[in-house]
């Protein structure tokens, strides 16, 4: 396999394309699309999002120290893109897109009712890194659509039609090709 050498860049793709909602008292809540989002710790459950300081949502999250990560579906792809290119300084994204602010249980920031998973977060630290600052946050609670659960309480995210971002393109997450630990499991004797 022949390869080209490129200048330094972020080529870890695909990444989640998430809609991050935030808000402060007396103002319209806002939504920003974030591709720099990830899991950073299991116990306590922690995540990170990275946002440019000049973005409208940055100031809201810096002030309130909370946000909700909402996992969008393929049906919400156009809205996800819109929230990444339009500023909350200029437009009320919830109203313009017909999205429903969902009351959160553990934070004041609303979730997005149309997203099947909402992850409520409180900021623990802000790390200035360069073009983006990273918000480290502890997960306070998670809301999951009941139609993603089976009768035994198992979660089936594959039913959600989630999307990811890959080098300028939104993609649907596809079929299951394995499960954690399957490469070392013993085969059952018949």
Secondary structure as UniProt FT lines:
FT   STRAND          15..16
FT   STRAND          18..22
FT   TURN            25..26
FT   STRAND          30..34
FT   STRAND          37..41
FT   TURN            42..45
FT   STRAND          46..51
FT   TURN            53..54
FT   HELIX           56..64
FT   STRAND          66..71
FT   HELIX           74..76
FT   HELIX           77..85
FT   TURN            88..90
FT   HELIX           93..97
FT   STRAND          101..102
FT   STRAND          111..112
FT   TURN            113..114
FT   STRAND          117..128
FT   STRAND          133..144
FT   HELIX           146..148
FT   TURN            151..152
FT   HELIX           157..160
FT   STRAND          162..166
FT   TURN            167..168
FT   STRAND          169..172
FT   TURN            180..184
//
